[in-house]
Amino acid sequence: MAEILALGLSHYPPLAGPDERMSWILKRMLQNPQLPEKLRTPAGWPDPMRAEWGNDEGKSSAIRHRATLVDWMRKTRAALDAFAPDFVLIWGDDQYENFREDIVPPYCISAYDRFRFGSPPNNVWGETGKTFDLPGHPVAAKMLTSRLIEEGFDTAYAYKALHHPLGHAFTNAILYLDYDRKGFDFPIIPFALNCYGRRVIAQRGGIPTFDRIVTDAELDPPAPTPRRLFDLGAATARILAQSPYRVALLASSGWSHAFLTAKNQFLYPDTPADRHLYDALCEGDWETWRNYPAAAIEDSGQQEVLNWMCLAGALSELDRRATETGFVDTWIFNSSKVFLVAPP
């Protein structure tokens, strides 16, 4: 009989590195030649941002930030272990990893037999050359793809990687759920979304470079709309609820990203916009999520929230509310981080 566990976490890349490197994205943004002079030093920053930076360029705050994030990773892993799913379906953004110039689908299910990837360099675990080898679940992946197509969602699928073994939205989710390195043996189905839309090729889905400005003419077509991805998540939950599987549905992403938030000079995220969505998430206000404007996503640097649009749609379809949620805000560590556990 089908059972579904819903989870959400952040795949924040600097968590995999040492504490003294956790603020490197902010340091990169401070090199922006267009940055107003008063913002080039902490003296011109908002008071909370200056306090978080402290007198050690954020290292003390990084230690606390890591402790909070790892605590949530452990809570999420505990819920996963207790549920013991047949597989974990992960909604994550493809950040110019397999979605490149040759093909950019709105979303794509990976129906691979196995997924092999390595630990990132200079990682906090001290691992060098370690390879992870995880099973996929091609039978369930093909069933889900078929049913989604039948329901009107023209879903791309793949049986092997095009450019990259597995995007970091997926690998980091696994690395962090296995933060204590006790093993991760659950089969996975990565469900990649084109969250970066207009910047997936133009900005290569990542941090802007300041040696050249991307013009409007160079921007790409947009990402799928929040409404479409909300409905996609609802359909996914509906199909899997009718299946014979025990499934964990996982959204993997940070929320507003400083390096995508032009109105904040790329220095800090749009925390008020994230809080608005987080409050709606906690209250089960699904209309706010489904009707969230695509323009607001881009204005607030919330491109990766589109992964959570699928999760919100799934929660709505299942008439499910979270039993645990967490909001981890920051001024200097690039993105708001949100966590969610919603068991059956």
QUIQUIZI-V717672 format. One record per residue. N is the residue number from 1. PSI is psi in whole degrees, 0 to 359 (none if undefined). Layout:
N & PSI
N & PSI
This chain:
1 & 137
2 & 139
3 & 146
4 & 129
5 & 131
6 & 134
7 & 154
8 & 140
9 & 176
10 & 144
11 & 29
12 & 108
13 & 319
14 & 345
15 & 335
16 & 349
17 & 181
18 & 160
19 & 322
20 & 348
21 & 0
22 & 337
23 & 20
24 & 332
25 & 316
26 & 317
27 & 324
28 & 318
29 & 334
30 & 349
31 & 0
32 & 117
33 & 342
34 & 359
35 & 128
36 & 143
37 & 321
38 & 341
39 & 2
40 & 343
41 & 159
42 & 337
43 & 332
44 & 3
45 & 162
46 & 147
47 & 314
48 & 327
49 & 317
50 & 321
51 & 320
52 & 327
53 & 321
54 & 208
55 & 13
56 & 26
57 & 37
58 & 2
59 & 316
60 & 319
61 & 327
62 & 322
63 & 316
64 & 321
65 & 314
66 & 315
67 & 319
68 & 314
69 & 317
70 & 323
71 & 318
72 & 323
73 & 319
74 & 321
75 & 319
76 & 317
77 & 321
78 & 319
79 & 322
80 & 314
81 & 317
82 & 327
83 & 326
84 & 68
85 & 160
86 & 330
87 & 163
88 & 118
89 & 125
90 & 120
91 & 119
92 & 158
93 & 141
94 & 114
95 & 69
96 & 44
97 & 301
98 & 340
99 & 95
100 & 194
101 & 331
102 & 334
103 & 128
104 & 89
105 & 161
106 & 326
107 & 159
108 & 132
109 & 131
110 & 109
111 & 52
112 & 158
113 & 318
114 & 158
115 & 122
116 & 130
117 & 162
118 & 165
119 & 151
120 & 157
121 & 155
122 & 47
123 & 164
124 & 342
125 & 352
126 & 25
127 & 135
128 & 119
129 & 15
130 & 138
131 & 133
132 & 140
133 & 104
134 & 146
135 & 149
136 & 190
137 & 74
138 & 329
139 & 311
140 & 322
141 & 317
142 & 323
143 & 313
144 & 315
145 & 315
146 & 314
147 & 322
148 & 318
149 & 318
150 & 331
151 & 3
152 & 8
153 & 107
154 & 89
155 & 123
156 & 158
157 & 160
158 & 146
159 & 352
160 & 161
161 & 147
162 & 312
163 & 331
164 & 139
165 & 317
166 & 130
167 & 158
168 & 340
169 & 330
170 & 312
171 & 318
172 & 323
173 & 318
174 & 315
175 & 320
176 & 326
177 & 338
178 & 37
179 & 324
180 & 6
181 & 54
182 & 1
183 & 150
184 & 105
185 & 6
186 & 134
187 & 148
188 & 150
189 & 100
190 & 132
191 & 92
192 & 136
193 & 146
194 & 71
195 & 329
196 & 349
197 & 250
198 & 344
199 & 10
200 & 324
201 & 313
202 & 323
203 & 9
204 & 36
205 & 32
206 & 208
207 & 136
208 & 146
209 & 148
210 & 5
211 & 346
212 & 147
213 & 130
214 & 123
215 & 163
216 & 324
217 & 335
218 & 347
219 & 152
220 & 171
221 & 158
222 & 167
223 & 164
224 & 148
225 & 156
226 & 318
227 & 317
228 & 318
229 & 327
230 & 313
231 & 326
232 & 316
233 & 320
234 & 316
235 & 320
236 & 313
237 & 320
238 & 316
239 & 314
240 & 332
241 & 340
242 & 2
243 & 175
244 & 7
245 & 151
246 & 120
247 & 134
248 & 123
249 & 122
250 & 125
251 & 126
252 & 105
253 & 157
254 & 173
255 & 234
256 & 132
257 & 131
258 & 315
259 & 359
260 & 359
261 & 87
262 & 324
263 & 342
264 & 23
265 & 27
266 & 20
267 & 325
268 & 156
269 & 170
270 & 79
271 & 319
272 & 320
273 & 321
274 & 319
275 & 323
276 & 313
277 & 323
278 & 317
279 & 318
280 & 323
281 & 313
282 & 327
283 & 354
284 & 31
285 & 81
286 & 338
287 & 322
288 & 319
289 & 310
290 & 327
291 & 11
292 & 129
293 & 141
294 & 325
295 & 325
296 & 324
297 & 311
298 & 321
299 & 325
300 & 11
301 & 33
302 & 26
303 & 320
304 & 347
305 & 339
306 & 332
307 & 321
308 & 341
309 & 319
310 & 316
311 & 318
312 & 318
313 & 320
314 & 316
315 & 320
316 & 313
317 & 322
318 & 355
319 & 49
320 & 139
321 & 148
322 & 144
323 & 335
324 & 134
325 & 153
326 & 140
327 & 120
328 & 105
329 & 163
330 & 153
331 & 331
332 & 353
333 & 39
334 & 317
335 & 149
336 & 143
337 & 133
338 & 143
339 & 149
340 & 139
341 & 123
342 & 90
343 & 164
344 & none
